[in-house]
Amino acid sequence: MKKIFIIIAAITSAVISGCASQPTSTFESFHAQDLNQAVSSGQFIQKTDNFFVLNDSSSSMKENYLGGGYSAHPAASKFSVEKEILNRINQTIPDLKLTSSIRSFGFGPCLSWRYSKLNLAPTTYTRSSFGSGIDALTCAGGGSPMVSGIEGTTKDLAETTGNIAVLILSDGGVDYSPVPEIQALKQRYGDKLCVYTVWVGNKNDEQGQIGLHSLSDIAGCGFSTTADRIASSSDMANFVQRVFLKPGTPVADCSKQDDDADGINNCIDKCPTTLKGAHVNRLGCWIVDIKFDNNKSNIKPQYFHELDNAVTVIKHNPGAHIEVQGHTSNTGSAAHNLKLSERRAQAVKDYLIRNTQGSGMLTARGYGLTQPIDTNETEEGRANNRRVQLEVLK
């Protein structure tokens, strides 16, 4: 009998008010925090795959909102604040692969004379599509059949896979307790389902806040909050983070790291195990800066000081396995350059062995023209390619 009375009252109210438009409030500008950097760095990773909104579009939401955080002109209704919260969420969600949906509950012309209306069918989330779903929330009216909204959401979720976040925005006033429906939803989806509630109410709605809190408790996953607690950009960012993300393993910024302390950051260091004190090139590789004449492998006395630096490094690292690598420019045939690079590597190895007195384990290998570090189109580039490089093998 009570339900029939509610229906009659809702229809009567709708007929009296007709389809009169409800005033649209203009809110102060909201500047969303960018969470994309936190995601791309690995600080946070995605935990939610499906985001389903259940919006209270009943007549009580036409009342002015008396809480803080949503300055607007004209004064905002609770319904307008609900839409503004969804807009702020939409601006703050980082670049994630999501399925999203929006459903409302109430009655009357605002919901096409149904107790629940699907304003945005489950679809791949984009800021634009979700914004269209918010725009489809045109007005509020009728009773508060949250039960019907949850039943509709249960159907909307039928094709989902992955983790689910159900967000309920309401002042908490309902015709019938939705607890059994939330319990059934939780039983169906288990740990995959989390329920989040946002209380958009005034002081006289405080009993409804308690009711909303109980829904998150029943779900055992999610939490309850209030409109004023997520009004600022930082609080909204924290809310979105908690709903959609979880802590990850941050990816270190290689440009600020230098594991082998050679002055070349990890991003561009091609030889990341260079021994401390070694002279390195712009790519972080241990180079003995010896310039060989074309087609020659003899070491000029002017380069002995450079080899002596390598001797010091080797003595400080006894037992290191080091490959002395010979390289050439592309002048001449590949076979000729391979032999030439072997002679250059052997010449350097012989010098190091004489002066390190067996402190390191040295091998020599020629690579010919196969590993240039500069262009072979200029004489300067070819001179840079005629080099001996030291690499620590272990």
RODREN-108756 format. One record per residue (C-alpha): residue in three letters; y, z, x; residue number from 1. Coordinates in Angstrom, 3 decimals. Each point is the difference from the previous one (the first is absolute). Example, Ala and Ser with C-alpha at 12.3 -4.5 7.8 and 13.67 -1.06 7.14 Angstrom:
<pts>
[ALA,[-4.500,7.800,12.300],1];
[SER,[3.440,-0.660,1.370],2];
</pts>
This chain:
<pts>
[MET,[0.000,0.000,0.000],1];
[LYS,[2.327,0.912,2.868],2];
[LYS,[-0.564,-3.372,1.671],3];
[ILE,[0.835,-1.880,-3.235],4];
[PHE,[3.203,2.010,-0.299],5];
[ILE,[0.983,-0.898,3.562],6];
[ILE,[-0.586,-3.702,-0.651],7];
[ILE,[2.059,0.061,-3.219],8];
[ALA,[2.805,1.896,1.730],9];
[ALA,[0.047,-2.461,2.898],10];
[ILE,[0.114,-3.021,-2.304],11];
[THR,[2.776,1.543,-2.069],12];
[SER,[2.037,0.746,3.107],13];
[ALA,[-0.451,-3.537,1.282],14];
[VAL,[1.066,-1.519,-3.330],15];
[ILE,[3.130,2.164,-0.103],16];
[SER,[0.991,-0.779,3.569],17];
[GLY,[-1.211,-3.600,-0.179],18];
[CYS,[-0.185,-1.795,3.319],19];
[ALA,[3.387,1.282,1.155],20];
[SER,[0.313,-0.307,3.752],21];
[GLN,[0.175,3.156,2.035],22];
[PRO,[2.855,0.255,2.521],23];
[THR,[-0.772,-1.110,3.524],24];
[SER,[1.102,2.381,2.731],25];
[THR,[1.304,-1.163,3.355],26];
[PHE,[-1.147,2.284,2.795],27];
[GLU,[1.603,0.631,3.366],28];
[SER,[-1.288,-2.258,2.783],29];
[PHE,[-3.326,1.008,1.494],30];
[HIS,[-0.758,-0.855,3.630],31];
[ALA,[-3.748,0.118,0.557],32];
[GLN,[-1.470,1.124,3.293],33];
[ASP,[-2.116,-2.625,1.775],34];
[LEU,[-3.587,1.202,0.461],35];
[ASN,[-1.253,-3.241,1.527],36];
[GLN,[0.568,1.134,3.575],37];
[ALA,[-2.083,3.128,-0.610],38];
[VAL,[-2.812,-2.240,-1.291],39];
[SER,[0.210,-2.676,2.695],40];
[SER,[0.017,2.650,2.747],41];
[GLY,[-3.184,1.535,-1.395],42];
[GLN,[1.705,3.320,-0.769],43];
[PHE,[-1.177,-0.463,-3.593],44];
[ILE,[-2.687,-2.193,-1.540],45];
[GLN,[-0.564,-1.086,-3.590],46];
[LYS,[-2.106,2.261,-2.202],47];
[THR,[0.724,-1.349,-3.510],48];
[ASP,[-1.142,-3.408,-1.233],49];
[ASN,[0.994,0.154,-3.681],50];
[PHE,[3.208,1.435,-1.462],51];
[PHE,[0.020,0.468,-3.773],52];
[VAL,[3.074,1.418,-1.757],53];
[LEU,[-0.073,1.720,-3.404],54];
[ASN,[3.546,0.345,-1.329],55];
[ASP,[1.098,2.278,-2.841],56];
[SER,[1.963,-2.214,-2.401],57];
[SER,[0.003,2.450,-2.919],58];
[SER,[3.095,1.038,-1.950],59];
[SER,[0.546,3.208,1.988],60];
[MET,[0.781,-2.155,3.049],61];
[LYS,[3.179,-1.258,-1.742],62];
[GLU,[1.573,3.420,0.588],63];
[ASN,[2.572,0.327,2.779],64];
[TYR,[-1.430,1.025,3.322],65];
[LEU,[1.674,3.226,1.123],66];
[GLY,[-1.600,0.356,3.418],67];
[GLY,[1.417,-0.984,3.387],68];
[GLY,[-0.331,-2.968,2.315],69];
[TYR,[0.722,-2.870,-2.405],70];
[SER,[3.732,-0.420,-0.480],71];
[ALA,[0.619,-2.861,-2.411],72];
[HIS,[2.472,-1.493,-2.446],73];
[PRO,[-0.355,0.429,-2.883],74];
[ALA,[-1.981,3.236,0.285],75];
[ALA,[-3.657,-0.800,0.613],76];
[SER,[-2.755,0.628,-2.502],77];
[LYS,[-3.345,1.329,1.160],78];
[PHE,[-1.391,-3.478,-0.670],79];
[SER,[2.652,-1.597,2.253],80];
[VAL,[-0.850,2.476,2.751],81];
[GLU,[-3.678,-0.935,-0.283],82];
[LYS,[0.886,-3.637,0.585],83];
[GLU,[2.310,0.912,2.870],84];
[ILE,[-2.804,1.990,1.645],85];
[LEU,[-2.295,-3.011,-0.270],86];
[ASN,[2.719,-2.220,1.461],87];
[ARG,[0.405,2.360,2.947],88];
[ILE,[-3.754,0.109,0.550],89];
[ASN,[-0.033,-3.794,-0.073],90];
[GLN,[2.721,-0.178,2.648],91];
[THR,[-1.792,2.496,2.248],92];
[ILE,[-3.623,-1.228,-0.074],93];
[PRO,[-0.725,-1.604,3.400],94];
[ASP,[-1.802,-3.314,0.442],95];
[LEU,[-3.439,0.867,-1.353],96];
[LYS,[-2.727,-1.908,-1.823],97];
[LEU,[-0.086,1.641,-3.430],98];
[THR,[-0.912,-0.612,-3.593],99];
[SER,[2.656,1.412,-2.331],100];
[SER,[0.398,0.482,-3.732],101];
[ILE,[2.418,1.640,-2.438],102];
[ARG,[-0.918,1.316,-3.442],103];
[SER,[2.151,1.989,-2.427],104];
[PHE,[-0.759,2.288,-2.926],105];
[GLY,[2.032,0.866,-3.109],106];
[PHE,[0.367,-1.908,-3.279],107];
[GLY,[2.285,-2.413,-1.826],108];
[PRO,[1.683,-3.304,0.831],109];
[CYS,[0.381,0.978,3.679],110];
[LEU,[-3.791,-0.142,0.287],111];
[SER,[-0.567,-2.886,-2.439],112];
[TRP,[-1.074,2.579,-2.613],113];
[ARG,[-2.874,1.215,2.121],114];
[TYR,[-0.660,3.456,1.438],115];
[SER,[-0.378,-1.483,3.489],116];
[LYS,[1.238,-3.218,1.518],117];
[LEU,[-1.001,-1.782,3.187],118];
[ASN,[3.362,-0.909,1.547],119];
[LEU,[-1.473,-1.362,3.225],120];
[ALA,[-3.628,-1.101,0.048],121];
[PRO,[-1.952,0.854,3.167],122];
[THR,[1.210,-2.460,2.618],123];
[THR,[0.514,-0.348,3.736],124];
[TYR,[2.963,2.164,0.872],125];
[THR,[3.266,-1.607,0.980],126];
[ARG,[3.415,1.566,-0.291],127];
[SER,[1.002,-2.761,-2.392],128];
[SER,[-2.996,0.279,-2.338],129];
[PHE,[0.218,3.789,-0.131],130];
[GLY,[3.720,-0.284,-0.713],131];
[SER,[-0.783,-2.284,-2.940],132];
[GLY,[-2.383,2.638,-1.316],133];
[ILE,[2.746,2.608,0.209],134];
[ASP,[2.391,-2.328,-1.848],135];
[ALA,[-2.606,-0.323,-2.763],136];
[LEU,[0.590,3.690,-0.783],137];
[THR,[2.827,-0.712,-2.426],138];
[CYS,[0.412,3.167,-2.068],139];
[ALA,[-1.686,3.176,-1.230],140];
[GLY,[-1.075,1.156,-3.439],141];
[GLY,[-2.697,1.670,-2.104],142];
[GLY,[-2.368,2.861,0.732],143];
[SER,[-1.659,0.824,3.339],144];
[PRO,[-3.557,-1.337,-0.131],145];
[MET,[-0.785,0.404,3.704],146];
[VAL,[-3.663,-0.019,-0.978],147];
[SER,[0.346,-3.629,-1.094],148];
[GLY,[1.760,-0.851,3.240],149];
[ILE,[-2.798,1.496,2.101],150];
[GLU,[-2.633,-1.764,-2.075],151];
[GLY,[1.854,-3.270,0.615],152];
[THR,[0.268,0.719,3.703],153];
[THR,[-3.749,0.614,0.102],154];
[LYS,[-0.503,-3.541,-1.275],155];
[ASP,[2.576,-1.363,2.447],156];
[LEU,[-1.944,1.521,2.884],157];
[ALA,[-3.270,-1.697,-0.956],158];
[GLU,[0.242,-2.768,2.631],159];
[THR,[1.388,2.079,2.847],160];
[THR,[-1.633,0.695,3.332],161];
[GLY,[1.127,2.485,2.610],162];
[ASN,[2.128,3.107,-0.328],163];
[ILE,[2.137,0.532,-3.085],164];
[ALA,[3.325,1.789,-0.516],165];
[VAL,[0.945,0.664,-3.631],166];
[LEU,[3.666,0.996,-0.316],167];
[ILE,[1.117,1.646,-3.246],168];
[LEU,[3.733,0.336,-0.721],169];
[SER,[0.822,2.216,-2.983],170];
[ASP,[1.801,3.100,-1.258],171];
[GLY,[-3.470,1.341,-0.782],172];
[GLY,[0.377,0.213,-3.758],173];
[VAL,[-3.129,-1.502,-1.604],174];
[ASP,[-1.537,-0.283,-3.464],175];
[TYR,[-3.495,0.906,1.195],176];
[SER,[-1.284,1.379,3.285],177];
[PRO,[-0.993,-2.815,2.381],178];
[VAL,[-2.217,2.308,2.055],179];
[PRO,[-3.337,-1.388,-1.313],180];
[GLU,[1.109,-3.552,0.802],181];
[ILE,[1.028,0.943,3.553],182];
[GLN,[-3.313,1.791,0.451],183];
[ALA,[-1.881,-3.101,-1.157],184];
[LEU,[2.062,-2.207,2.301],185];
[LYS,[-0.715,2.266,2.946],186];
[GLN,[-3.685,0.130,-0.816],187];
[ARG,[-0.102,-3.780,-0.053],188];
[TYR,[1.815,-0.621,3.303],189];
[GLY,[-0.598,3.222,1.918],190];
[ASP,[1.720,0.327,3.371],191];
[LYS,[1.452,-3.491,-0.300],192];
[LEU,[2.479,1.194,-2.641],193];
[CYS,[3.130,2.087,0.616],194];
[VAL,[2.474,0.997,-2.723],195];
[TYR,[3.682,0.484,0.783],196];
[THR,[2.469,1.253,-2.593],197];
[VAL,[3.800,-0.047,-0.005],198];
[TRP,[1.651,2.323,-2.505],199];
[VAL,[3.150,-1.625,-1.373],200];
[GLY,[1.176,2.796,-2.243],201];
[ASN,[2.616,2.625,-0.768],202];
[LYS,[-0.190,3.775,-0.236],203];
[ASN,[-1.303,-0.077,-3.549],204];
[ASP,[-2.887,-2.220,1.205],205];
[GLU,[-1.356,2.486,2.547],206];
[GLN,[-3.235,0.507,-1.922],207];
[GLY,[-0.632,-3.718,0.437],208];
[GLN,[0.406,0.372,3.764],209];
[ILE,[-2.878,2.482,0.003],210];
[GLY,[-2.134,-2.454,-1.985],211];
[LEU,[0.672,-2.834,2.461],212];
[HIS,[-0.857,2.229,2.934],213];
[SER,[-3.385,0.734,-1.571],214];
[LEU,[-0.853,-3.724,-0.056],215];
[SER,[0.310,-0.289,3.782],216];
[ASP,[-2.004,3.202,0.368],217];
[ILE,[-2.806,-1.413,-2.143],218];
[ALA,[-0.099,-3.155,2.090],219];
[GLY,[-0.339,2.127,3.123],220];
[CYS,[1.882,-2.684,1.896],221];
[GLY,[3.703,-0.735,-0.143],222];
[PHE,[2.866,2.345,-0.832],223];
[SER,[2.791,0.723,-2.450],224];
[THR,[3.715,-0.225,0.667],225];
[THR,[3.274,-0.264,-1.887],226];
[ALA,[2.643,-2.697,-0.256],227];
[ASP,[2.616,1.969,1.920],228];
[ARG,[-2.400,0.698,2.888],229];
[ILE,[-0.424,-3.708,0.766],230];
[ALA,[3.569,-1.135,-0.652],231];
[SER,[1.256,-0.406,3.583],232];
[SER,[-1.112,-2.868,2.210],233];
[SER,[-1.752,2.380,2.419],234];
[ASP,[-1.794,1.864,-2.792],235];
[MET,[-1.021,-3.270,-1.619],236];
[ALA,[-1.307,-1.278,3.339],237];
[ASN,[-2.062,3.168,0.354],238];
[PHE,[-1.327,-0.443,-3.544],239];
[VAL,[-0.994,-3.635,0.583],240];
[GLN,[-1.561,0.913,3.320],241];
[ARG,[-2.150,2.721,-1.602],242];
[VAL,[-1.119,-2.286,-2.843],243];
[PHE,[-0.763,-3.141,1.998],244];
[LEU,[-0.577,1.022,3.612],245];
[LYS,[-1.885,2.412,2.211],246];
[PRO,[0.433,0.914,3.661],247];
[GLY,[-1.359,-2.554,2.430],248];
[THR,[-0.294,-0.267,3.755],249];
[PRO,[3.363,-1.150,1.340],250];
[VAL,[-0.023,-3.087,2.179],251];
[ALA,[1.744,0.875,3.236],252];
[ASP,[3.067,-2.029,0.928],253];
[CYS,[-1.242,-1.850,3.089],254];
[SER,[3.571,-0.848,1.052],255];
[LYS,[0.599,3.687,0.693],256];
[GLN,[-3.231,0.570,1.903],257];
[ASP,[-0.936,-0.642,3.612],258];
[ASP,[-3.500,1.344,0.554],259];
[ASP,[-0.252,-0.953,3.667],260];
[ALA,[3.611,1.028,0.792],261];
[ASP,[0.829,-3.294,1.683],262];
[GLY,[3.298,-0.529,-1.826],263];
[ILE,[-1.431,-2.695,-2.299],264];
[ASN,[-0.506,1.053,-3.629],265];
[ASN,[-3.427,-0.341,-1.599],266];
[CYS,[1.086,-2.855,-2.285],267];
[ILE,[0.371,-2.438,2.868],268];
[ASP,[-2.124,1.625,2.720],269];
[LYS,[-2.827,-2.424,0.773],270];
[CYS,[-1.503,2.336,2.604],271];
[PRO,[-0.025,3.435,-1.690],272];
[THR,[-1.980,1.818,2.720],273];
[THR,[2.256,-0.646,2.972],274];
[LEU,[-0.125,2.805,2.580],275];
[LYS,[3.045,2.236,0.371],276];
[GLY,[2.477,-1.238,2.604],277];
[ALA,[-1.186,-3.600,-0.018],278];
[HIS,[2.571,-2.780,-0.048],279];
[VAL,[-0.314,-1.911,-3.265],280];
[ASN,[1.373,-3.210,-1.424],281];
[ARG,[1.767,-0.399,-3.341],282];
[LEU,[-3.388,0.078,-1.772],283];
[GLY,[-1.049,3.278,1.602],284];
[CYS,[-2.546,-1.539,2.375],285];
[TRP,[-0.419,1.240,3.588],286];
[ILE,[1.341,-2.775,2.150],287];
[VAL,[0.204,-0.015,3.777],288];
[ASP,[3.182,-2.007,0.277],289];
[ILE,[-1.174,-2.454,2.615],290];
[LYS,[1.201,-3.570,-0.110],291];
[PHE,[-2.373,-2.487,1.582],292];
[ASP,[1.060,-3.331,1.342],293];
[ASN,[-1.468,-2.959,-1.814],294];
[ASN,[-3.674,-0.428,0.883],295];
[LYS,[0.093,3.053,2.304],296];
[SER,[-1.764,3.376,-0.090],297];
[ASN,[1.419,1.759,3.043],298];
[ILE,[2.106,3.137,-0.615],299];
[LYS,[3.454,-0.054,1.576],300];
[PRO,[1.120,3.210,1.777],301];
[GLN,[2.966,0.327,-2.334],302];
[TYR,[-2.431,0.944,-2.777],303];
[PHE,[-1.852,2.748,1.864],304];
[HIS,[2.245,2.690,-1.555],305];
[GLU,[-1.098,-1.139,-3.451],306];
[LEU,[-3.652,0.266,0.977],307];
[ASP,[0.681,3.436,1.496],308];
[ASN,[1.149,1.181,-3.439],309];
[ALA,[-3.365,-1.110,-1.408],310];
[VAL,[-1.720,1.857,2.853],311];
[THR,[1.829,3.227,-0.970],312];
[VAL,[-0.977,-0.370,-3.662],313];
[ILE,[-3.656,-0.601,0.884],314];
[LYS,[-0.093,3.023,2.313],315];
[HIS,[1.334,2.155,-2.848],316];
[ASN,[-2.800,-1.254,-2.230],317];
[PRO,[-3.175,0.206,2.083],318];
[GLY,[-3.029,-1.518,-1.644],319];
[ALA,[1.988,-2.416,-2.195],320];
[HIS,[-1.720,-3.342,-0.546],321];
[ILE,[2.626,-2.678,0.602],322];
[GLU,[-0.285,-3.751,-0.259],323];
[VAL,[2.278,-1.993,2.285],324];
[GLN,[0.758,-3.146,-1.993],325];
[GLY,[1.267,-3.215,1.554],326];
[HIS,[2.011,-2.504,-2.066],327];
[THR,[1.609,-3.367,0.663],328];
[SER,[2.393,-2.487,-1.538],329];
[ASN,[-1.333,-3.258,-1.420],330];
[THR,[0.861,-2.112,3.021],331];
[GLY,[-3.227,-1.712,1.070],332];
[SER,[-3.430,-0.115,-1.620],333];
[ALA,[-1.618,2.906,-1.810],334];
[ALA,[-2.844,0.160,2.528],335];
[HIS,[2.398,0.086,2.940],336];
[ASN,[2.131,2.719,-1.626],337];
[LEU,[-3.033,2.147,-0.764],338];
[LYS,[-0.969,0.025,3.699],339];
[LEU,[3.621,0.643,0.983],340];
[SER,[0.299,2.964,-2.400],341];
[GLU,[-3.201,1.482,1.415],342];
[ARG,[1.401,-0.190,3.548],343];
[ARG,[3.258,1.663,-1.105],344];
[ALA,[-1.853,2.815,-1.766],345];
[GLN,[-2.246,0.520,3.019],346];
[ALA,[2.988,0.145,2.359],347];
[VAL,[1.595,2.785,-2.036],348];
[LYS,[-3.297,1.846,-0.360],349];
[ASP,[-0.535,-0.069,3.756],350];
[TYR,[3.461,1.481,0.618],351];
[LEU,[-0.541,2.777,-2.564],352];
[ILE,[-3.438,0.921,1.353],353];
[ARG,[1.321,0.267,3.549],354];
[ASN,[2.759,2.351,-1.061],355];
[THR,[-1.604,2.058,-2.776],356];
[GLN,[-3.026,0.824,2.106],357];
[GLY,[-2.367,-0.347,-2.940],358];
[SER,[2.001,2.149,-2.472],359];
[GLY,[-0.591,-2.485,-2.806],360];
[MET,[-2.749,-2.359,-1.062],361];
[LEU,[1.495,-3.478,0.379],362];
[THR,[-1.337,-3.371,-1.063],363];
[ALA,[1.685,-3.391,0.311],364];
[ARG,[-0.080,-2.802,-2.541],365];
[GLY,[1.837,-3.288,-0.325],366];
[TYR,[1.174,-1.302,-3.385],367];
[GLY,[1.613,-3.210,1.199],368];
[LEU,[2.523,-1.505,-2.370],369];
[THR,[-1.553,1.432,-3.184],370];
[GLN,[2.281,3.038,-0.556],371];
[PRO,[3.658,-0.948,0.574],372];
[ILE,[2.677,2.594,-0.815],373];
[ASP,[2.869,-2.481,0.114],374];
[THR,[0.674,-3.650,-0.594],375];
[ASN,[-1.399,-2.576,2.400],376];
[GLU,[2.831,-2.368,-0.890],377];
[THR,[2.430,1.443,2.552],378];
[GLU,[-0.290,0.947,3.671],379];
[GLU,[1.043,3.568,-0.791],380];
[GLY,[-2.697,0.262,-2.670],381];
[ARG,[-2.658,-1.429,2.306],382];
[ALA,[1.019,2.500,2.700],383];
[ASN,[-0.507,2.864,-2.459],384];
[ASN,[-3.453,-1.293,-0.847],385];
[ARG,[-1.017,-0.026,3.699],386];
[ARG,[-0.713,3.718,0.020],387];
[VAL,[-2.499,2.775,0.615],388];
[GLN,[-0.515,2.528,-2.779],389];
[LEU,[-1.876,3.293,0.142],390];
[GLU,[-1.931,1.192,-3.036],391];
[VAL,[-1.732,3.354,-0.430],392];
[LEU,[-3.463,-0.662,-1.409],393];
[LYS,[-0.968,3.651,-0.466],394];
</pts>
